[in-house]
Amino acid sequence: MTTTLPRFSTTLRDHARKTIEKLRYADIVIGIPSYYSGSSIVHVIQTVAEGLERFYPEAKSVIFVADGGSTDDTRETANLVQIHSYQIKKIVTIYRGVPGKGSGLRAAFEVANFLRARAVAVFDSDLVSIKPEWVRNVLDPVFKGYDFVAPLYRRYKLDGTITNTIAYNLTRALYGQRVRQPIGGDFGISQRLAKHYFDQDVWETDVARFGIDVWMTTTAVVGGFKLCQARLGVKVHGEKDPGADLGPMFRQVVGTIFQLMETNAGHWQKVRRSHDVPVVGEELEQEPAPFEIDQEGLIDYFRTGWANFSGVWQRIVEPKDLEVIRGLAAVERTEDFFLPVESWVRVVYRYARYFHATPRQRFKVLDTMVPLYNARVASLINEVRDRNPEEAERLFEAHALAFEKMKDYLVRIWDEEVRDG
């Protein structure tokens, strides 16, 4: 259920608002939403400032750090960063509103809107791998007429499992645009799109907490804004295990995607086939580091899910796919663990439909999908084990095409037996 909280007329505290009013205008606003980022925020601010000085020395720029009330030294550390260009102003503040990355970005859009910034960029505050060139690669396309610049990272084949199993596939199949990393986190945004985002009536809902990245991507696509993708090289976050429990992130991202399917049903039900989205910017020559994922742990989680949720799965998934899942629960050798992509597509589409049909139980329903997602990732490890990066990418594209080809199935079942649970 979407939570609605007290409405704030502005995300800005008085001291930040007064500072911004004195500035009157800016060419560029860079938003950095932060929360407990004391160990990484200095690097991000310094790198952004270096990018602005190097590539836009004549532009009047604002680096706006919107913090979620961290009780470590994030804000104090950010305030201490020295910027030596008169053209760059740094503002660090706690935003007002629902706690979450979305509210931090809303504050950045409010600042950009007030200052009539010609271009906006947003970067995560825990980036280890950010380079000055990232600033140019996401802003240049905006100055050349694009409204939304999605990031295109170079990733290890087992990284980005939520993207590769569901977020890219659904964004492409539903909305017809091949935005390869719709939940990337680092974007370039035009003045008119920043205003469009700020004007949307979502900022007291869960969008303000999480799921903001896929919301931004989907809103840009559905709104008919001009899209491209910018090469950013390798993305590395601070102090995060890529193989760790992704359950909470899965619930946030997939819950937002499913909610947006309801909002935009009239749009996506008419879309057939997908189109490439232009890729721009110089390639940043880096190779992502490989890492291991605990495949046994994923399978154990799935088996526990079978023990706990098989009755629920029986109500949601097709009988033939339930038989596949039952067989997977009995597989003894890890290397024999395969969940066919067609079964996975039907599972995702059935869950989307069930989420739509049971508004009072929807996030409980989503919890029962996590073990099936773990099964799909465990299967994917086997599928890409002996593939090089190019071969793995071709496989991911084939999986996305399967979602596209089976879309009529989703349209057919979307309003079947709608009942409130």
C-alpha positions in Angstrom: 0.0 0.0 0.0 1.3 3.4 -0.9 2.0 5.5 2.2 1.1 9.2 2.1 2.8 11.5 4.6 2.5 15.2 5.5 2.9 17.5 2.5 5.9 19.9 2.4 5.5 23.0 0.1 9.3 23.1 -0.1 12.1 20.6 0.4 14.5 23.4 1.3 15.4 24.6 4.8 15.6 28.4 5.4 19.4 28.8 5.2 19.6 26.8 1.9 16.6 28.7 0.4 18.2 32.1 1.3 21.5 31.0 -0.2 19.8 30.0 -3.4 17.8 33.2 -3.6 21.0 35.2 -3.4 22.5 33.2 -6.3 19.4 34.0 -8.5 20.4 31.8 -11.4 22.8 29.0 -12.4 23.8 27.2 -15.7 24.3 23.8 -14.1 23.0 22.2 -10.9 24.6 18.9 -9.7 22.5 17.1 -7.1 24.1 14.6 -4.7 21.6 12.9 -2.4 23.5 11.6 0.7 22.9 9.4 3.7 25.8 8.1 5.9 28.3 8.9 3.1 31.1 10.3 5.3 33.7 8.0 3.9 33.0 8.8 0.2 31.3 12.2 -0.1 34.6 14.1 -0.3 35.8 12.1 -3.3 32.4 12.6 -5.1 32.3 16.4 -4.4 35.9 16.9 -5.4 35.6 14.9 -8.6 32.4 16.7 -9.6 34.1 20.1 -9.0 37.1 19.0 -11.1 34.7 17.9 -13.9 32.9 21.3 -13.8 36.2 23.3 -13.8 37.7 21.3 -16.6 34.8 21.0 -19.0 32.6 24.0 -18.1 34.9 26.7 -16.7 32.7 29.5 -17.8 29.4 28.1 -16.4 27.9 29.2 -13.2 27.4 25.9 -11.3 25.9 24.7 -8.0 26.9 21.5 -6.3 23.9 20.7 -4.0 24.3 18.0 -1.4 20.9 17.0 0.0 21.3 14.9 3.1 18.8 12.6 4.7 19.7 13.5 8.3 22.9 11.4 8.6 24.2 11.2 12.2 27.8 10.4 11.1 30.0 13.2 9.7 28.6 13.3 6.2 27.4 17.0 6.3 30.4 18.3 8.3 32.8 16.5 5.9 31.0 17.8 2.9 31.1 21.4 4.3 34.8 21.2 4.7 35.6 20.4 1.1 37.4 23.4 -0.5 36.4 24.5 -4.0 38.7 26.9 -5.6 36.6 28.1 -8.5 34.5 31.3 -8.1 32.1 29.8 -10.7 31.1 26.9 -8.4 28.9 27.3 -5.3 28.6 24.3 -2.9 25.5 24.0 -0.7 25.0 21.3 1.9 21.7 20.9 3.7 19.2 18.4 5.2 16.2 18.2 2.9 12.7 18.4 4.2 10.2 15.6 3.4 9.9 11.8 3.4 13.2 10.2 4.3 14.8 8.7 1.1 16.9 9.3 -1.9 13.8 10.5 -3.9 13.3 13.4 -1.5 17.0 14.3 -1.9 16.6 14.4 -5.7 13.3 16.4 -5.4 15.3 19.0 -3.4 17.8 19.2 -6.3 15.0 19.6 -8.8 13.6 22.4 -6.8 16.9 24.2 -6.7 17.4 23.7 -10.5 13.9 24.9 -11.1 14.3 28.1 -9.0 17.7 28.8 -10.6 16.5 28.1 -14.1 19.5 25.8 -14.6 20.1 24.8 -18.3 21.3 21.4 -17.3 21.1 19.1 -14.2 23.0 16.1 -13.2 22.6 13.8 -10.2 25.3 11.4 -8.8 25.2 8.9 -6.0 27.1 10.0 -2.9 28.9 6.6 -2.3 30.7 6.4 -5.7 34.2 5.2 -5.6 34.7 5.0 -9.4 33.4 8.5 -10.4 35.7 10.4 -12.8 35.6 14.0 -13.9 34.6 12.8 -17.4 31.3 11.5 -15.9 30.3 15.2 -15.5 30.9 15.9 -19.2 29.4 12.6 -20.4 26.0 13.2 -18.7 25.8 17.0 -19.2 27.1 17.4 -22.8 24.1 15.5 -24.3 21.7 17.8 -22.3 23.4 20.9 -23.8 22.9 19.2 -27.2 19.2 18.8 -26.8 18.6 15.5 -24.9 16.2 15.6 -21.9 17.2 12.4 -20.1 20.7 10.9 -20.1 20.8 7.4 -18.6 24.1 5.9 -17.5 25.7 3.1 -19.4 28.2 1.3 -17.2 30.7 -1.4 -17.9 29.7 -4.2 -15.5 30.9 -7.6 -14.7 28.6 -10.3 -16.1 27.3 -11.3 -12.6 26.8 -7.7 -11.5 23.5 -5.9 -11.8 21.3 -9.0 -11.4 18.1 -7.1 -10.7 18.8 -5.1 -13.9 19.6 -8.2 -15.9 16.7 -10.4 -14.7 13.8 -7.9 -14.5 14.4 -4.1 -14.6 15.9 -3.8 -18.1 13.6 -6.6 -19.4 10.4 -4.9 -18.2 11.4 -1.4 -19.1 12.2 -2.5 -22.7 9.1 -4.8 -23.1 6.6 -2.5 -21.5 7.7 0.9 -22.8 9.6 0.0 -26.0 12.9 1.8 -25.2 16.1 -0.2 -24.7 17.4 1.8 -21.7 20.1 -0.8 -20.6 20.5 0.5 -17.0 17.2 2.1 -16.0 18.1 1.9 -12.2 21.6 3.3 -12.6 21.5 6.2 -10.2 23.6 8.8 -12.2 21.7 10.9 -14.7 21.7 14.0 -16.9 18.4 15.9 -17.0 17.2 18.9 -19.0 15.6 22.0 -17.5 12.1 21.0 -18.8 12.4 17.4 -17.5 13.6 18.6 -14.1 10.5 20.8 -13.9 8.3 18.0 -15.0 9.7 15.7 -12.3 9.3 18.4 -9.6 5.7 19.0 -10.7 4.6 15.4 -10.3 2.4 14.5 -7.4 4.5 11.6 -6.0 6.7 13.2 -3.5 4.8 12.2 -0.4 4.6 8.6 -1.6 7.0 5.7 -1.6 8.7 7.1 -4.7 10.3 9.6 -2.4 11.8 6.8 -0.3 13.1 4.4 -3.0 12.5 3.2 -6.5 13.3 6.8 -7.6 15.7 5.8 -10.4 13.3 3.6 -12.3 10.6 6.1 -11.7 12.7 8.8 -13.3 13.5 6.6 -16.3 9.9 5.5 -16.8 8.5 9.0 -16.4 10.9 10.3 -19.0 10.0 7.5 -21.5 6.2 7.8 -21.0 6.4 11.6 -21.1 7.9 11.5 -24.6 11.2 13.2 -23.6 14.3 12.8 -25.7 16.5 10.0 -24.3 20.1 8.8 -24.7 22.6 6.8 -22.8 26.1 8.0 -21.7 29.1 5.8 -21.4 30.5 6.1 -17.8 32.9 3.1 -17.6 32.9 1.0 -14.4 30.6 1.8 -11.5 31.9 0.9 -8.0 30.0 1.8 -4.8 31.7 2.2 -1.5 31.6 -0.7 1.0 29.0 -2.8 -0.7 29.1 -6.5 -1.4 27.6 -7.0 -4.9 26.8 -10.6 -3.9 25.0 -9.6 -0.6 21.3 -10.0 0.1 19.5 -8.0 -2.6 16.0 -8.7 -1.2 15.3 -5.2 0.1 16.5 -3.6 -3.1 14.5 -6.1 -5.2 11.3 -5.2 -3.3 11.9 -1.5 -3.7 12.7 -1.6 -7.4 10.2 -4.2 -8.5 7.5 -2.7 -6.3 8.0 0.6 -8.0 8.0 -1.0 -11.5 4.8 -2.8 -10.7 3.1 0.3 -9.3 4.2 2.2 -12.5 2.6 -0.5 -14.6 -0.7 0.4 -13.0 -0.2 4.2 -13.5 0.8 3.7 -17.1 -1.3 0.7 -18.2 -3.0 2.7 -21.0 0.5 3.5 -22.4 2.3 0.2 -22.2 -0.6 -2.0 -23.4 -0.4 -0.3 -26.8 3.4 -0.6 -27.2 4.8 -3.4 -29.4 8.4 -3.9 -30.2 11.3 -1.9 -28.8 13.9 0.6 -30.2 17.5 1.3 -29.5 18.3 4.4 -27.4 21.4 6.3 -28.7 24.7 5.8 -26.9 26.9 8.9 -26.6 30.1 10.0 -24.9 33.7 8.8 -25.0 34.4 5.3 -23.8 36.2 5.3 -20.4 38.7 2.4 -20.7 38.2 0.3 -17.6 37.5 -3.3 -16.9 35.1 -4.3 -14.1 36.6 -6.6 -11.5 35.1 -10.1 -11.3 33.6 -11.4 -8.0 31.9 -14.5 -6.7 28.3 -14.9 -5.8 27.2 -17.4 -3.2 25.2 -19.7 -5.5 24.6 -22.3 -2.8 23.1 -19.6 -0.6 20.8 -18.4 -3.3 19.5 -22.0 -3.9 19.1 -22.6 -0.2 17.0 -19.4 0.1 14.9 -20.6 -2.9 14.4 -24.0 -1.2 13.3 -22.4 2.0 10.9 -20.3 -0.1 9.5 -23.6 -1.6 8.9 -24.9 1.9 7.2 -21.7 3.0 5.4 -20.3 -0.1 4.6 -23.2 -2.4 0.9 -22.8 -1.5 1.1 -19.1 -2.5 3.0 -19.9 -5.7 0.3 -22.4 -6.6 -2.2 -19.5 -6.7 0.0 -17.1 -8.7 2.1 -19.1 -11.2 1.0 -21.3 -14.1 0.7 -25.0 -13.3 3.4 -25.9 -15.8 5.8 -23.4 -14.3 5.0 -24.6 -10.8 6.1 -28.1 -11.9 9.4 -26.6 -13.1 9.8 -24.9 -9.7 9.0 -28.1 -7.9 11.7 -29.9 -9.9 14.2 -27.2 -9.1 13.6 -27.6 -5.4 14.7 -31.2 -5.8 17.9 -30.6 -7.9 20.9 -32.0 -6.1 23.8 -30.7 -8.1 24.3 -27.0 -8.3 25.6 -27.1 -11.9 22.3 -28.7 -12.9 20.2 -25.8 -11.6 18.4 -24.1 -14.5 15.2 -22.0 -14.5 14.1 -21.6 -18.2 13.7 -18.0 -19.3 10.2 -18.6 -20.6 9.1 -19.8 -17.2 10.7 -16.8 -15.5 9.0 -14.4 -17.9 5.6 -15.9 -17.1 6.4 -15.8 -13.4 7.3 -12.1 -13.6 4.2 -11.3 -15.6 1.9 -13.3 -13.3 3.3 -11.6 -10.3 2.8 -8.2 -11.9 -0.8 -9.1 -12.5 -1.3 -10.5 -9.0 0.3 -7.3 -7.5 -2.3 -5.3 -9.6 -5.2 -7.5 -8.5 -4.5 -7.6 -4.7 -3.8 -4.0 -3.6 -4.2 -4.7 0.1 -1.6 -7.5 0.1 0.7 -6.4 -2.7 4.0 -6.1 -0.7 3.4 -9.4 1.1 2.9 -10.9 -2.3 6.2 -9.3 -3.5 8.0 -10.9 -0.5 7.1 -14.3 -1.9 8.7 -13.5 -5.2 12.2 -13.0 -3.7 13.0 -16.7 -3.5 12.1 -17.1 -7.1 14.3 -14.2 -8.1 17.1 -15.9 -6.2 16.4 -19.1 -8.2 16.7 -17.1 -11.4 20.0 -15.6 -10.4 21.4 -19.0 -9.4 20.3 -20.3 -12.8 21.9 -17.3 -14.5 25.3 -18.0 -12.8 25.3 -21.4 -14.6 24.1 -19.9 -17.9 27.0 -17.3 -18.1 29.7 -19.3 -16.3 31.7 -20.0 -19.5 30.8 -16.9 -21.4 33.0 -13.9 -22.0 31.5 -10.4 -21.5 30.2 -10.0 -25.1 28.6 -13.5 -25.0 27.0 -12.8 -21.7 25.6 -9.5 -23.0 24.1 -11.3 -26.0 22.4 -13.8 -23.6 20.9 -10.9 -21.6 19.6 -9.3 -24.8 18.0 -12.7 -25.8 16.3 -12.8 -22.4 15.0 -9.3 -22.8 13.7 -10.2 -26.2 11.8 -13.1 -24.6 10.0 -10.6 -22.4 9.1 -8.6 -25.5 7.8 -11.6 -27.5 5.7 -12.8 -24.6 4.1 -9.4 -23.8 0.8 -10.4 -25.4 0.5 -13.0 -22.5 0.8 -10.1 -20.0 -1.8 -8.0 -21.8 -4.2 -11.0 -21.9 -3.9 -11.8 -18.2 -3.6 -8.2 -16.8 -7.3 -7.8 -15.9 -8.2 -11.5 -15.5 -10.1 -12.4 -12.4 -9.3 -9.1 -10.6 -10.2 -9.5 -7.0 -9.1 -7.6 -3.9 -7.2 -9.9 -1.5 
